[in-house]
Amino acid sequence: MDEQLLDDVAKALKVTLEAIKNFNDESVINYVQNNYDHAIGVNYNFNPIDKWIEALEENKELYERLPQAEKEKVALLEKLMKQKR
């Protein structure tokens, strides 16, 4: 490829000419993995396993409340049916 064109592409992408010439997929992947979170200011201060366990506990509580909600719904429907008679 023409050297001037490569230089123009490098300037447009705001990278060095050497970066264009030495480009390979592995180096790009490594660069992104090592720098992306820092570039956007992300700082993870939690353990994903702890968050998963919290979600499981919330689901457990919901499933435990579900039968009571169903009983209340049935009782309300029975009451409404009696009132219609």
Number of C-alpha atoms within 10 A of each C-alpha: 5 6 10 10 10 16 17 12 15 17 12 9 11 9 12 14 18 11 11 14 12 9 11 10 8 8 11 12 10 11 11 12 11 11 10 12 12 11 9 8 8 9 8 8 6 8 8 10 9 10 11 11 11 12 12 12 12 12 12 12 11 11 11 11 11 12 11 11 11 11 11 12 12 12 12 12 12 11 11 11 10 9 8 6 5
